[in-house]
Structure formats: C-alpha cells, structure tokens
Amino acid sequence: MWTLVKIEWIKTFRRWRTYIGFATIGFFLPLFFVAMKLSGGEFILNSPALKSIQENFIVIGNIFNGMFVSRMLMNTLFVHIPLLVVLVPGDILAGEAASGTIRTILTRPPSRLAVITSKIILSLFYTALLLIFMALLSLTVGYFLFGLGDLVVLKNGILIFTLQEALWRFALAYALAIVAMSVIAAVAFLFSVMVSNAIGPIVGSIVVLIIFLIITASPIPAFESIRPYLFTTYTDVWEKAFSDPIPWTIIGKYVGVLVFYSTALFGLSAFIFQRKDILS
Amino acid sequence: MNSKRPSGNSVHSFPRPEEALIETAHLKKSFKNNIAVSDLNLSVFKGDVFGFLGPNGAGKSTTIRMLLGLIHPTNGAIRLFGKPFPKFRRESLLKIGALVEKPDFYSYLSARKNLEILGKLSGGVPKSRIDEVLKIVKLQNRGDNPVKTYSQGMKQRLGIAQAILNHPDLVILDEPSIGLDPEGMKEVRELIRSISSRGVTVFLSSHLLHEVEQICTRMAIIHRGEILVQGYVSELLQGGKTILTIRTPETTRAQSLLQASELVQGMELQNEVLKIQINYAEIPKINAMLVQAGIRVFELTPTTSLEDFYLSILKQAEDVDTRKN
C-alpha cells in the first residue's frame, strides 16, 4: 500500500495542475494581507465594537494584529477553499480514465481496492496539505506585516484570547477545517469515479456544494427538515474553536457526522470502482 | 471450466489443457441490450503467437479487457495459467504484460519514470531492466524525455516495453500496430518475433491480416462476439478456400465450362484473367477438366492468403446471419 501511495504522490505532485490551489492561496493570501496593511485597518478599528474594546480593556499589543487578520481571512476564504480542494480529488481517477492510464494501472497486479485506497489517502493528504499551507502562510505573513498579539473575537459578545491560546485555537480550527474539507474532497472523488473526464467531477462537486450551501443558509422553513442531512450544515465546525468555552460535545457531533459522510462517500466510491467496467 | 477442445471449426487437435495459458468457457459480455461477446471458447497455449482477428467491433478488445479484469464478464469463466480468474488475479497478472488499445502513459513524466512506476506496481524492477527494455524498443536515447514529446510510434514501442518489463510469461497486445506507418509496423512485428523467440507466449489482437499471417502460429477469428474458427494458421489456410488464377486465351469457353462445375464456388473475370474459388485439393481436377475440354491453359496459380481465408469465413458468417434474419 505504501508503494502505491508513494506512486500517487509522484504522479500528483509532478503535475502543475496540483499546484493551482497552492498558487492561488500563495497569491491571494498575501494580497489580502497587504491590502489590509495598506488600509491600515482603520475601517475595522473604527467599528463601534473594537473602539469600545480599546477604550475599556488593556489589550497587549495591537488588536489589528496577524492573529486577527488571519481569522478574518478564514471567515472570508472558507467559502472559496472548497473550489481549490476539489481540484485534485476530482481529477485523481477521472483524469486517469480520460488519459487512459487507468487501463495500464489496472492490468498490473495491485487490486482495485488497493489502487482506490491509495488515491483516497492521497486526496485526503492533499486536502490537509492545502489547509496546513494556508494556516502557516497566513500566520507567517500576518506575523511579518502586523506582528502577533492577543486575538479579539466578536462572537455573541467579545472574546479575547491570549496569543498562546489563540495559536492552539487556530490549530484546532484548521484541524476541524481539514475534517470538513475532507467531505468536499470525498464528493469530488465520488464524481471522479463515475465519469471519465477531468472537468465533470470538479464542476459537479461545486454545483452540489452550492446547492447544499444555499439550502443550509436559506431561512426557508421548508428546508429545515432536510438541513440536518446535508454535510454543509456541519462544515463550519471550525468556527467552534473560537467559542468560549469550547463546545466539545457539539464539535464531537459535527466531526462524527462529517467523518460519517467522508467514510460513506469514499466507501461508495470504492464500491462503484470495484464493479465498474473500464471502457476508456 | 472444462478442458474440452474449443468450439469453432478448429482443425488441429491439441488436447493439452495443462499447457493452456488462456482458456475461456462460454464467455459472454453484454452492455445493456448489446451483446459484445457471446459464448466465447478460446484456448491459447504455451509458446503460441496467437493472432486474434476480427473486424472492428467484433469483440476483440472486450475479450482482452475481460482477460485482464478490466471488464467483468456477464457470464462464463476464464482460466489463466490453469487457475480461475479473477480469483487468482494477482498471481496471474504478475506473469502477464499487456498493452490494451493505445499506449497511454503519464505524459508529463519521462519514459524511464513511467516504467519505474509500472515496474513498482508489479513488484519492482532493477534500473538495469528499465535500461534493457528501453534498448530493446530502441528508446535508450530518449528515455529521460517526457512522453508528451514522443511520436505515436515511439509511444507504441514504449507500450511494448512496459508490457515486457517484468519478464512476463504471457504478453497480450491489443492492436499494437494501430496508427503506425509501414516502418513502425515492421518494427513492431520484429519486436513481437523477438519477444516470442525468448519463449514468451504472445496473444496478439489485430485486424491487420498480413501482420497475423507473418508472425502468428495459431489464430482465431471473432465476428459479432463469436469465434468462427481457431487453430494453427497453416492448417486453417490449407483447409480453406483457394483462389485459382487461370490465364487462357479462351476465357469464354473456360468460363462456361467452370460455371457448370460443382467444384467451383465463385468466379470472376478481371482483365481477361479468370479467378475461381475452390478447395485446394480440387486444383488437379480443374486442370484436367480444362485440358480435356481442349482449352489451352497458360497459367494456373493457386493463392491461399489469410486475407482470402478471412474474407471467406466472414462472408459465410454473414450469409448465415442473413438467412437467419
């Protein structure tokens, strides 16, 4: 299995397409931070809530620091990150079917189950790597442009976390985000098993995501009964890392549902792949 | 799986199932309402260079894909190396090298890297073996270039290289000459001969009759998913119809005489040359008939090409189909 995963690693990371996600984050994230720096953050610091904090609390360092901007970025980007996450899982099997290399692989001794398992592992690995890259870049750029300090969170009131606490909450938030994004990766992967072109799974999974997000966010009462069954209801689990106290029970439930979705979708993909006739 | 002789008009008896590397029994594959392969009984023996002939859409690729586990049969059974497939899939595929339809590789990787990856999937190969197969297919100087820079012929050769990479006992090649120029086709034929000379059994699917005629020892013809004949190429051709070319200044008389004969199964006149279709064994009788009638004969040339044989077999099958409908 380890050999198959290594082979998937070579195939994936020797293609420029794999780096689109990293390049997009690598370009957009510093741009976002620089734009914030140029604006001086005044439009945020002058908001009534933050003004009140500065007047009534002793905050160590600057409120408008790297931690604060990094969390803003998480809020802004997490709607768009799935578009980058699906690039590799959506292509990982469909791309091989389109190029015909799937025939070459499957006429070799490893079983279909071993082949698809290695691809699932690689898809999860890519998803995690993309988010870890985003986390590290965000904190690094934030540190150099704004410095680090206490984190102020405006959420059902005002929460202030010390730098040390804020850092581990960031780590927890990104870990939870990886779990959430793994479901998106699994949706793209399922599409990838079913079709033989690279674009279909990417577009398909984005369409599913948009529809689910609309239903999740929509206040229409008729959607209430189906909302608990949509994975998008649980993908904002990362935000819970910035609540106080941390709602571990809710996080546990959300993670459980998300892991169930990932497992079910990857399992279904493996089932379909095992039974599929390779006609490409 | 039974060990009986395969069905079809096989002419040679070879009850040696212990040596069969490929055996299928009543193999069937249908896609919704379309039957791609029907009741296919095939036997390929150790040491064969087996030609699998048939027109486009006859079921050749579907059969090969079933033999390699790419397609699941609707019915029937497969034995590879005497063991049921896919039950012993891994064991069988360790001994098989295959090129299914066009050779597809990771185009952004070099030939060497592609071979390294495929070698690892089959348990690993030393670097020296990669160099060796690249040399065999004459790609040693281009091994480090990305495959996307390769011509069709080079990709085809690389396809054969990956098929023989792990020292297989059986090589399955599906249309290996497709898209190649005459020089490329010749190179592929030479490669197949060279593989076979090392004791490797070759299963070659093709619709290029001269290719099969030149390199195959045994063959089967598949049409609309069914095997029409299988056996040794030489024996099948001998038992088949022969085209007899007759040169005579008295074509009209010869034509009337032969038309009346039951021995003649087909006739046409081209540029004052008469061509008749008969069984090879009947040639002396035709000769005698013409001489006895006082017809001066300048030339009698029998030709039994695979092309004639193939076309006559297909025509018979189509006639049967027409009658059924």
Interface residues (C-beta under 8 A of the other chain):
Chain A: T3 L4 I7 I10 K11 R14 R15 W16 S99 G100 T101 R103 T104 I105 L106 T107 R108 P109 P110 S111 R275 D277 I278 L279
Chain B: F31 R65 L68 G69 L70 I71 H72 R89 R90 L93 L94 I96 A98 V100 E101 K102 D104 F105 Y106 S107 Y108 L109 K113 I117 L118 K120 L121 S122 G123 Q162
